[in-house]
Amino acid sequence: MAATKPEMTDSWVMKLCRRRHKNIAAVALAAKNARTAWALLIRNQVIKEVAACTCDRCGRRMTPDAAQPYEWAEKLSIAFRGGYGSVFGDGNDVSIDLCQHCVRDTLGEWLRIEPPDGPTGVE
């Protein structure tokens, strides 16, 4: 059952199940999924779960389960569609994936790198 999974215990549907009958929670979840699907259809968007990524500059392959997890967490992916008068061309899709090393090497001069204001949780 989903309730035994630790990541599910605080979800809104589990909280709803504690307050209302399970059938009401099931209908609420179905309605939420229908609204999400409808919004994606009208906006013509696709949700993708990325399993791997290759840096477009150096070719470094990054995966979430790699031996160096920070490579995945620190990657930079940019994707957008050029608008009217864009230097990339009207309506063209523009995208790039960079590893943390290539972000530093190509954009380092312009990056604003500052320590966090509060505690970081790292001891």
Secondary structure, DSSP 8 states (H G I E B T S, - for coil): -GGGSGGGTTSHHHHHHHHS-HHHHHHHHHHHHHHHHHHHHHHT------S-EE-TTT--EE-TTSSSHHHHHT-EEEEEE--TT-TT-TT-EEEEEE-HHHHHHHHTTT------SS--S--
